[in-house]
Amino acid sequence: MISVDETIRYTNRKKFLKHLDELDINIRNNQRLIPNYGEKWRYGEAISTSFVESTINEVVAKRMVKKQQIQWTHKGVHYLLQTRTAVLNNDLHRHFERWYPGLKIEKNAEGPASILKMAA
């Protein structure tokens, strides 16, 4: 699903593309479950409720306990929330394009960021 100009070289490019593929697959597989908070905000709808906040707090707190198999750090949670916010605000592609100047992400009907092109 990801198309990349092979002439552009980045350090750890293979690892970057692997993680990008995993992120794209995750977003596609869960797209129907991801609320568009930016759209809700623009239409004056409630963005969160105490139920949602309570659930989030419980999940985050559970993942930060050392006895859990998947443990989150404060830094990791912070980055996760920043990434999630960027996805919801349709800004994630801008961050990638800023970090990787040769990278251009085009949106289409198949998904949030389904075509990647490396500009020459």
N, CA, C and O atoms as a GROMACS GRO file, in nm:
protein
  480
    1MET      N    1   0.083  -0.119   0.000
    1MET     CA    2   0.000   0.000   0.000
    1MET      C    3   0.087   0.126   0.000
    1MET      O    4   0.041   0.233  -0.039
    2ILE      N    5   0.213   0.114   0.043
    2ILE     CA    6   0.299   0.230   0.050
    2ILE      C    7   0.394   0.230  -0.069
    2ILE      O    8   0.462   0.132  -0.096
    3SER      N    9   0.397   0.343  -0.139
    3SER     CA   10   0.484   0.358  -0.255
    3SER      C   11   0.594   0.457  -0.220
    3SER      O   12   0.566   0.567  -0.174
    4VAL      N   13   0.717   0.418  -0.242
    4VAL     CA   14   0.830   0.501  -0.202
    4VAL      C   15   0.931   0.510  -0.315
    4VAL      O   16   0.966   0.409  -0.376
    5ASP      N   17   0.978   0.631  -0.343
    5ASP     CA   18   1.083   0.653  -0.442
    5ASP      C   19   1.212   0.594  -0.388
    5ASP      O   20   1.262   0.638  -0.285
    6GLU      N   21   1.267   0.496  -0.456
    6GLU     CA   22   1.385   0.425  -0.409
    6GLU      C   23   1.513   0.509  -0.413
    6GLU      O   24   1.614   0.468  -0.356
    7THR      N   25   1.511   0.626  -0.480
    7THR     CA   26   1.632   0.707  -0.489
    7THR      C   27   1.656   0.789  -0.362
    7THR      O   28   1.767   0.837  -0.340
    8ILE      N   29   1.554   0.806  -0.279
    8ILE     CA   30   1.568   0.882  -0.155
    8ILE      C   31   1.623   0.790  -0.047
    8ILE      O   32   1.572   0.679  -0.027
    9ARG      N   33   1.725   0.835   0.022
    9ARG     CA   34   1.789   0.753   0.126
    9ARG      C   35   1.777   0.822   0.262
    9ARG      O   36   1.804   0.941   0.274
   10TYR      N   37   1.738   0.746   0.362
   10TYR     CA   38   1.733   0.793   0.500
   10TYR      C   39   1.803   0.690   0.587
   10TYR      O   40   1.803   0.571   0.557
   11THR      N   41   1.863   0.738   0.694
   11THR     CA   42   1.920   0.646   0.792
   11THR      C   43   1.804   0.567   0.852
   11THR      O   44   1.700   0.625   0.883
   12ASN      N   45   1.820   0.439   0.867
   12ASN     CA   46   1.717   0.351   0.923
   12ASN      C   47   1.589   0.353   0.841
   12ASN      O   48   1.479   0.338   0.895
   13ARG      N   49   1.601   0.370   0.712
   13ARG     CA   50   1.485   0.380   0.622
   13ARG      C   51   1.398   0.255   0.629
   13ARG      O   52   1.276   0.264   0.634
   14LYS      N   53   1.462   0.138   0.630
   14LYS     CA   54   1.387   0.012   0.634
   14LYS      C   55   1.305   0.001   0.762
   14LYS      O   56   1.189  -0.040   0.758
   15LYS      N   57   1.365   0.037   0.874
   15LYS     CA   58   1.295   0.034   1.002
   15LYS      C   59   1.180   0.135   1.003
   15LYS      O   60   1.071   0.106   1.051
   16PHE      N   61   1.206   0.254   0.950
   16PHE     CA   62   1.103   0.358   0.942
   16PHE      C   63   0.984   0.310   0.860
   16PHE      O   64   0.869   0.325   0.902
   17LEU      N   65   1.010   0.252   0.743
   17LEU     CA   66   0.903   0.204   0.656
   17LEU      C   67   0.825   0.090   0.720
   17LEU      O   68   0.704   0.079   0.702
   18LYS      N   69   0.895   0.004   0.795
   18LYS     CA   70   0.827  -0.106   0.865
   18LYS      C   71   0.729  -0.050   0.967
   18LYS      O   72   0.614  -0.093   0.974
   19HIS      N   73   0.774   0.046   1.046
   19HIS     CA   74   0.687   0.106   1.148
   19HIS      C   75   0.573   0.184   1.082
   19HIS      O   76   0.460   0.184   1.132
   20LEU      N   77   0.601   0.249   0.972
   20LEU     CA   78   0.499   0.324   0.901
   20LEU      C   79   0.392   0.230   0.845
   20LEU      O   80   0.273   0.260   0.850
   21ASP      N   81   0.437   0.115   0.792
   21ASP     CA   82   0.342   0.014   0.744
   21ASP      C   83   0.253  -0.036   0.858
   21ASP      O   84   0.132  -0.048   0.842
   22GLU      N   85   0.314  -0.064   0.974
   22GLU     CA   86   0.238  -0.112   1.089
   22GLU      C   87   0.136  -0.008   1.135
   22GLU      O   88   0.023  -0.041   1.168
   23LEU      N   89   0.177   0.119   1.137
   23LEU     CA   90   0.087   0.227   1.176
   23LEU      C   91  -0.029   0.238   1.077
   23LEU      O   92  -0.145   0.251   1.118
   24ASP      N   93   0.002   0.231   0.947
   24ASP     CA   94  -0.101   0.240   0.844
   24ASP      C   95  -0.200   0.125   0.857
   24ASP      O   96  -0.321   0.146   0.847
   25ILE      N   97  -0.152   0.004   0.880
   25ILE     CA   98  -0.238  -0.114   0.896
   25ILE      C   99  -0.326  -0.097   1.019
   25ILE      O  100  -0.446  -0.126   1.015
   26ASN      N  101  -0.267  -0.051   1.129
   26ASN     CA  102  -0.342  -0.032   1.253
   26ASN      C  103  -0.454   0.070   1.233
   26ASN      O  104  -0.567   0.048   1.276
   27ILE      N  105  -0.422   0.181   1.169
   27ILE     CA  106  -0.523   0.285   1.145
   27ILE      C  107  -0.633   0.232   1.054
   27ILE      O  108  -0.751   0.255   1.081
   28ARG      N  109  -0.597   0.160   0.948
   28ARG     CA  110  -0.698   0.104   0.857
   28ARG      C  111  -0.788   0.005   0.929
   28ARG      O  112  -0.910   0.008   0.915
   29ASN      N  113  -0.727  -0.084   1.007
   29ASN     CA  114  -0.804  -0.187   1.076
   29ASN      C  115  -0.898  -0.130   1.182
   29ASN      O  116  -1.001  -0.190   1.214
   30ASN      N  117  -0.862  -0.016   1.238
   30ASN     CA  118  -0.941   0.042   1.346
   30ASN      C  119  -1.012   0.171   1.307
   30ASN      O  120  -1.065   0.241   1.393
   31GLN      N  121  -1.011   0.204   1.179
   31GLN     CA  122  -1.064   0.331   1.132
   31GLN      C  123  -1.207   0.355   1.177
   31GLN      O  124  -1.241   0.467   1.216
   32ARG      N  125  -1.291   0.254   1.173
   32ARG     CA  126  -1.432   0.272   1.211
   32ARG      C  127  -1.447   0.298   1.361
   32ARG      O  128  -1.551   0.348   1.405
   33LEU      N  129  -1.346   0.265   1.439
   33LEU     CA  130  -1.352   0.285   1.584
   33LEU      C  131  -1.290   0.416   1.629
   33LEU      O  132  -1.302   0.454   1.745
   34ILE      N  133  -1.222   0.485   1.538
   34ILE     CA  134  -1.151   0.608   1.573
   34ILE      C  135  -1.244   0.728   1.554
   34ILE      O  136  -1.278   0.763   1.440
   35PRO      N  137  -1.285   0.790   1.663
   35PRO     CA  138  -1.372   0.908   1.648
   35PRO      C  139  -1.294   1.026   1.593
   35PRO      O  140  -1.175   1.041   1.620
   36ASN      N  141  -1.360   1.109   1.515
   36ASN     CA  142  -1.298   1.229   1.461
   36ASN      C  143  -1.330   1.344   1.556
   36ASN      O  144  -1.431   1.413   1.539
   37TYR      N  145  -1.244   1.365   1.655
   37TYR     CA  146  -1.270   1.468   1.755
   37TYR      C  147  -1.265   1.608   1.697
   37TYR      O  148  -1.334   1.698   1.745
   38GLY      N  149  -1.183   1.628   1.594
   38GLY     CA  150  -1.178   1.758   1.528
   38GLY      C  151  -1.313   1.794   1.468
   38GLY      O  152  -1.360   1.907   1.481
   39GLU      N  153  -1.376   1.696   1.403
   39GLU     CA  154  -1.508   1.719   1.344
   39GLU      C  155  -1.614   1.741   1.453
   39GLU      O  156  -1.699   1.829   1.440
   40LYS      N  157  -1.607   1.662   1.558
   40LYS     CA  158  -1.701   1.680   1.670
   40LYS      C  159  -1.688   1.820   1.728
   40LYS      O  160  -1.789   1.885   1.757
   41TRP      N  161  -1.566   1.866   1.745
   41TRP     CA  162  -1.542   1.999   1.802
   41TRP      C  163  -1.599   2.107   1.710
   41TRP      O  164  -1.663   2.202   1.756
   42ARG      N  165  -1.575   2.093   1.579
   42ARG     CA  166  -1.626   2.191   1.483
   42ARG      C  167  -1.778   2.200   1.482
   42ARG      O  168  -1.833   2.306   1.455
   43TYR      N  169  -1.846   2.089   1.512
   43TYR     CA  170  -1.992   2.088   1.514
   43TYR      C  171  -2.048   2.110   1.654
   43TYR      O  172  -2.169   2.096   1.677
   44GLY      N  173  -1.961   2.145   1.749
   44GLY     CA  174  -2.006   2.175   1.884
   44GLY      C  175  -2.049   2.054   1.965
   44GLY      O  176  -2.117   2.068   2.066
   45GLU      N  177  -2.010   1.936   1.922
   45GLU     CA  178  -2.045   1.814   1.994
   45GLU      C  179  -1.948   1.790   2.110
   45GLU      O  180  -1.836   1.842   2.110
   46ALA      N  181  -1.992   1.714   2.207
   46ALA     CA  182  -1.905   1.680   2.321
   46ALA      C  183  -1.787   1.599   2.271
   46ALA      O  184  -1.802   1.504   2.194
   47ILE      N  185  -1.670   1.637   2.316
   47ILE     CA  186  -1.549   1.567   2.273
   47ILE      C  187  -1.518   1.450   2.366
   47ILE      O  188  -1.476   1.344   2.320
   48SER      N  189  -1.539   1.467   2.492
   48SER     CA  190  -1.520   1.356   2.585
   48SER      C  191  -1.618   1.368   2.700
   48SER      O  192  -1.677   1.473   2.724
   49THR      N  193  -1.634   1.259   2.767
   49THR     CA  194  -1.721   1.256   2.884
   49THR      C  195  -1.641   1.198   2.999
   49THR      O  196  -1.531   1.148   2.980
   50SER      N  197  -1.696   1.206   3.118
   50SER     CA  198  -1.624   1.151   3.233
   50SER      C  199  -1.606   1.001   3.216
   50SER      O  200  -1.507   0.945   3.263
   51PHE      N  201  -1.701   0.934   3.148
   51PHE     CA  202  -1.689   0.790   3.122
   51PHE      C  203  -1.565   0.762   3.037
   51PHE      O  204  -1.487   0.671   3.067
   52VAL      N  205  -1.549   0.839   2.932
   52VAL     CA  206  -1.435   0.821   2.843
   52VAL      C  207  -1.305   0.851   2.917
   52VAL      O  208  -1.210   0.775   2.910
   53GLU      N  209  -1.303   0.964   2.990
   53GLU     CA  210  -1.182   1.001   3.065
   53GLU      C  211  -1.147   0.895   3.169
   53GLU      O  212  -1.030   0.862   3.187
   54SER      N  213  -1.248   0.843   3.236
   54SER     CA  214  -1.225   0.740   3.337
   54SER      C  215  -1.164   0.615   3.273
   54SER      O  216  -1.071   0.556   3.327
   55THR      N  217  -1.218   0.576   3.158
   55THR     CA  218  -1.166   0.459   3.087
   55THR      C  219  -1.021   0.482   3.045
   55THR      O  220  -0.935   0.395   3.063
   56ILE      N  221  -0.994   0.600   2.990
   56ILE     CA  222  -0.858   0.633   2.948
   56ILE      C  223  -0.763   0.629   3.068
   56ILE      O  224  -0.655   0.570   3.061
   57ASN      N  225  -0.803   0.692   3.177
   57ASN     CA  226  -0.719   0.693   3.297
   57ASN      C  227  -0.692   0.552   3.347
   57ASN      O  228  -0.580   0.520   3.387
   58GLU      N  229  -0.794   0.467   3.344
   58GLU     CA  230  -0.778   0.329   3.390
   58GLU      C  231  -0.681   0.252   3.301
   58GLU      O  232  -0.594   0.180   3.350
   59VAL      N  233  -0.697   0.267   3.169
   59VAL     CA  234  -0.610   0.197   3.074
   59VAL      C  235  -0.466   0.244   3.089
   59VAL      O  236  -0.373   0.163   3.097
   60VAL      N  237  -0.446   0.376   3.092
   60VAL     CA  238  -0.312   0.432   3.106
   60VAL      C  239  -0.249   0.389   3.238
   60VAL      O  240  -0.134   0.346   3.241
   61ALA      N  241  -0.325   0.400   3.347
   61ALA     CA  242  -0.272   0.362   3.479
   61ALA      C  243  -0.236   0.214   3.481
   61ALA      O  244  -0.133   0.176   3.536
   62LYS      N  245  -0.320   0.132   3.421
   62LYS     CA  246  -0.293  -0.012   3.418
   62LYS      C  247  -0.164  -0.042   3.343
   62LYS      O  248  -0.086  -0.127   3.385
   63ARG      N  249  -0.143   0.026   3.232
   63ARG     CA  250  -0.024   0.001   3.150
   63ARG      C  251   0.103   0.056   3.214
   63ARG      O  252   0.213   0.019   3.174
   64MET      N  253   0.090   0.144   3.311
   64MET     CA  254   0.209   0.202   3.373
   64MET      C  255   0.253   0.124   3.497
   64MET      O  256   0.356   0.156   3.557
   65VAL      N  257   0.176   0.022   3.535
   65VAL     CA  258   0.211  -0.060   3.650
   65VAL      C  259   0.318  -0.161   3.607
   65VAL      O  260   0.306  -0.221   3.500
   66LYS      N  261   0.419  -0.179   3.688
   66LYS     CA  262   0.531  -0.265   3.649
   66LYS      C  263   0.493  -0.411   3.630
   66LYS      O  264   0.564  -0.484   3.561
   67LYS      N  265   0.382  -0.455   3.690
   67LYS     CA  266   0.344  -0.595   3.681
   67LYS      C  267   0.277  -0.629   3.547
   67LYS      O  268   0.255  -0.746   3.517
   68GLN      N  269   0.246  -0.529   3.468
   68GLN     CA  270   0.180  -0.554   3.341
   68GLN      C  271   0.281  -0.602   3.237
   68GLN      O  272   0.398  -0.565   3.239
   69GLN      N  273   0.232  -0.685   3.146
   69GLN     CA  274   0.319  -0.737   3.041
   69GLN      C  275   0.364  -0.625   2.948
   69GLN      O  276   0.481  -0.620   2.909
   70ILE      N  277   0.273  -0.535   2.913
   70ILE     CA  278   0.307  -0.421   2.830
   70ILE      C  279   0.307  -0.299   2.921
   70ILE      O  280   0.201  -0.252   2.964
   71GLN      N  281   0.425  -0.248   2.950
   71GLN     CA  282   0.435  -0.134   3.041
   71GLN      C  283   0.466  -0.008   2.964
   71GLN      O  284   0.554  -0.006   2.878
   72TRP      N  285   0.392   0.098   2.994
   72TRP     CA  286   0.413   0.228   2.932
   72TRP      C  287   0.493   0.318   3.025
   72TRP      O  288   0.482   0.309   3.147
   73THR      N  289   0.574   0.403   2.967
   73THR     CA  290   0.645   0.505   3.044
   73THR      C  291   0.569   0.637   3.029
   73THR      O  292   0.485   0.652   2.940
   74HIS      N  293   0.598   0.732   3.117
   74HIS     CA  294   0.535   0.865   3.105
   74HIS      C  295   0.566   0.926   2.968
   74HIS      O  296   0.479   0.985   2.904
   75LYS      N  297   0.690   0.910   2.924
   75LYS     CA  298   0.731   0.964   2.795
   75LYS      C  299   0.656   0.895   2.681
   75LYS      O  300   0.611   0.961   2.587
   76GLY      N  301   0.642   0.763   2.690
   76GLY     CA  302   0.571   0.687   2.588
   76GLY      C  303   0.424   0.726   2.579
   76GLY      O  304   0.370   0.739   2.469
   77VAL      N  305   0.359   0.744   2.694
   77VAL     CA  306   0.218   0.786   2.696
   77VAL      C  307   0.205   0.924   2.633
   77VAL      O  308   0.112   0.950   2.556
   78HIS      N  309   0.298   1.013   2.667
   78HIS     CA  310   0.297   1.148   2.612
   78HIS      C  311   0.306   1.144   2.459
   78HIS      O  312   0.230   1.212   2.390
   79TYR      N  313   0.399   1.064   2.406
   79TYR     CA  314   0.415   1.052   2.261
   79TYR      C  315   0.292   0.988   2.197
   79TYR      O  316   0.249   1.030   2.090
   80LEU      N  317   0.236   0.887   2.263
   80LEU     CA  318   0.117   0.821   2.211
   80LEU      C  319   0.002   0.920   2.199
   80LEU      O  320  -0.068   0.923   2.098
   81LEU      N  321  -0.018   1.002   2.302
   81LEU     CA  322  -0.126   1.100   2.299
   81LEU      C  323  -0.101   1.209   2.195
   81LEU      O  324  -0.195   1.255   2.130
   82GLN      N  325   0.024   1.250   2.178
   82GLN     CA  326   0.056   1.348   2.074
   82GLN      C  327   0.026   1.291   1.935
   82GLN      O  328  -0.031   1.359   1.850
   83THR      N  329   0.064   1.166   1.914
   83THR     CA  330   0.040   1.102   1.785
   83THR      C  331  -0.109   1.086   1.759
   83THR      O  332  -0.158   1.114   1.650
   84ARG      N  333  -0.181   1.042   1.861
   84ARG     CA  334  -0.326   1.023   1.847
   84ARG      C  335  -0.395   1.156   1.814
   84ARG      O  336  -0.485   1.161   1.730
   85THR      N  337  -0.354   1.262   1.882
   85THR     CA  338  -0.411   1.394   1.857
   85THR      C  339  -0.383   1.440   1.714
   85THR      O  340  -0.470   1.495   1.647
   86ALA      N  341  -0.260   1.416   1.668
   86ALA     CA  342  -0.224   1.454   1.531
   86ALA      C  343  -0.307   1.376   1.429
   86ALA      O  344  -0.348   1.432   1.327
   87VAL      N  345  -0.333   1.248   1.455
   87VAL     CA  346  -0.416   1.167   1.366
   87VAL      C  347  -0.558   1.224   1.361
   87VAL      O  348  -0.615   1.241   1.254
   88LEU      N  349  -0.613   1.253   1.478
   88LEU     CA  350  -0.750   1.304   1.485
   88LEU      C  351  -0.765   1.441   1.421
   88LEU      O  352  -0.871   1.474   1.368
   89ASN      N  353  -0.660   1.521   1.428
   89ASN     CA  354  -0.663   1.655   1.369
   89ASN      C  355  -0.618   1.656   1.223
   89ASN      O  356  -0.605   1.762   1.162
   90ASN      N  357  -0.593   1.538   1.167
   90ASN     CA  358  -0.544   1.525   1.030
   90ASN      C  359  -0.413   1.601   1.009
   90ASN      O  360  -0.391   1.658   0.902
   91ASP      N  361  -0.327   1.602   1.109
   91ASP     CA  362  -0.199   1.672   1.102
   91ASP      C  363  -0.079   1.577   1.097
   91ASP      O  364   0.033   1.622   1.075
   92LEU      N  365  -0.100   1.448   1.115
   92LEU     CA  366   0.013   1.356   1.124
   92LEU      C  367   0.099   1.360   0.998
   92LEU      O  368   0.222   1.355   1.007
   93HIS      N  369   0.035   1.368   0.881
   93HIS     CA  370   0.113   1.371   0.756
   93HIS      C  371   0.204   1.494   0.752
   93HIS      O  372   0.314   1.487   0.698
   94ARG      N  373   0.159   1.606   0.807
   94ARG     CA  374   0.242   1.727   0.806
   94ARG      C  375   0.369   1.707   0.892
   94ARG      O  376   0.477   1.754   0.856
   95HIS      N  377   0.353   1.637   1.003
   95HIS     CA  378   0.469   1.610   1.088
   95HIS      C  379   0.571   1.522   1.014
   95HIS      O  380   0.691   1.551   1.015
   96PHE      N  381   0.523   1.415   0.948
   96PHE     CA  382   0.613   1.328   0.874
   96PHE      C  383   0.681   1.404   0.760
   96PHE      O  384   0.800   1.385   0.735
   97GLU      N  385   0.605   1.489   0.692
   97GLU     CA  386   0.663   1.566   0.582
   97GLU      C  387   0.767   1.666   0.634
   97GLU      O  388   0.863   1.696   0.563
   98ARG      N  389   0.749   1.718   0.755
   98ARG     CA  390   0.847   1.810   0.812
   98ARG      C  391   0.973   1.733   0.856
   98ARG      O  392   1.084   1.780   0.834
   99TRP      N  393   0.955   1.615   0.917
   99TRP     CA  394   1.068   1.535   0.963
   99TRP      C  395   1.146   1.474   0.846
   99TRP      O  396   1.268   1.461   0.853
  100TYR      N  397   1.076   1.439   0.740
  100TYR     CA  398   1.137   1.377   0.623
  100TYR      C  399   1.100   1.463   0.502
  100TYR      O  400   0.999   1.436   0.437
  101PRO      N  401   1.180   1.564   0.472
  101PRO     CA  402   1.146   1.662   0.368
  101PRO      C  403   1.113   1.603   0.231
  101PRO      O  404   1.036   1.663   0.156
  102GLY      N  405   1.166   1.490   0.197
  102GLY     CA  406   1.138   1.430   0.067
  102GLY      C  407   1.010   1.347   0.065
  102GLY      O  408   0.971   1.297  -0.041
  103LEU      N  409   0.945   1.333   0.178
  103LEU     CA  410   0.826   1.249   0.191
  103LEU      C  411   0.701   1.331   0.165
  103LEU      O  412   0.683   1.438   0.225
  104LYS      N  413   0.614   1.283   0.078
  104LYS     CA  414   0.486   1.347   0.052
  104LYS      C  415   0.378   1.242   0.070
  104LYS      O  416   0.384   1.135   0.010
  105ILE      N  417   0.280   1.272   0.152
  105ILE     CA  418   0.172   1.179   0.179
  105ILE      C  419   0.045   1.235   0.116
  105ILE      O  420   0.006   1.349   0.141
  106GLU      N  421  -0.018   1.154   0.034
  106GLU     CA  422  -0.143   1.195  -0.031
  106GLU      C  423  -0.256   1.114   0.029
  106GLU      O  424  -0.243   0.994   0.051
  107LYS      N  425  -0.367   1.180   0.055
  107LYS     CA  426  -0.485   1.111   0.106
  107LYS      C  427  -0.569   1.066  -0.012
  107LYS      O  428  -0.573   1.131  -0.116
  108ASN      N  429  -0.637   0.953   0.007
  108ASN     CA  430  -0.734   0.909  -0.092
  108ASN      C  431  -0.847   0.835  -0.021
  108ASN      O  432  -0.848   0.829   0.102
  109ALA      N  433  -0.938   0.782  -0.095
  109ALA     CA  434  -1.057   0.721  -0.036
  109ALA      C  435  -1.028   0.592   0.040
  109ALA      O  436  -1.111   0.549   0.120
  110GLU      N  437  -0.913   0.531   0.018
  110GLU     CA  438  -0.884   0.403   0.082
  110GLU      C  439  -0.845   0.415   0.229
  110GLU      O  440  -0.861   0.318   0.303
  111GLY      N  441  -0.796   0.528   0.273
  111GLY     CA  442  -0.755   0.540   0.412
  111GLY      C  443  -0.696   0.676   0.440
  111GLY      O  444  -0.681   0.758   0.350
  112PRO      N  445  -0.661   0.699   0.566
  112PRO     CA  446  -0.613   0.828   0.608
  112PRO      C  447  -0.483   0.872   0.541
  112PRO      O  448  -0.467   0.990   0.508
  113ALA      N  449  -0.393   0.781   0.522
  113ALA     CA  450  -0.266   0.817   0.459
  113ALA      C  451  -0.217   0.694   0.383
  113ALA      O  452  -0.119   0.631   0.423
  114SER      N  453  -0.284   0.661   0.276
  114SER     CA  454  -0.257   0.533   0.213
  114SER      C  455  -0.152   0.536   0.103
  114SER      O  456  -0.103   0.431   0.063
  115ILE      N  457  -0.116   0.654   0.054
  115ILE     CA  458  -0.014   0.660  -0.052
  115ILE      C  459   0.100   0.749  -0.004
  115ILE      O  460   0.079   0.865   0.031
  116LEU      N  461   0.218   0.695  -0.003
  116LEU     CA  462   0.337   0.771   0.034
  116LEU      C  463   0.424   0.786  -0.089
  116LEU      O  464   0.443   0.691  -0.165
  117LYS      N  465   0.475   0.904  -0.108
  117LYS     CA  466   0.567   0.925  -0.219
  117LYS      C  467   0.688   1.001  -0.167
  117LYS      O  468   0.676   1.095  -0.089
  118MET      N  469   0.801   0.959  -0.211
  118MET     CA  470   0.923   1.030  -0.177
  118MET      C  471   0.954   1.120  -0.295
  118MET      O  472   0.980   1.072  -0.405
  119ALA      N  473   0.952   1.250  -0.273
  119ALA     CA  474   0.977   1.347  -0.381
  119ALA      C  475   1.125   1.345  -0.418
  119ALA      O  476   1.212   1.330  -0.331
  120ALA      N  477   1.152   1.360  -0.544
  120ALA     CA  478   1.292   1.358  -0.590
  120ALA      C  479   1.355   1.493  -0.565
  120ALA      O  480   1.473   1.512  -0.597
   0.00000   0.00000   0.00000
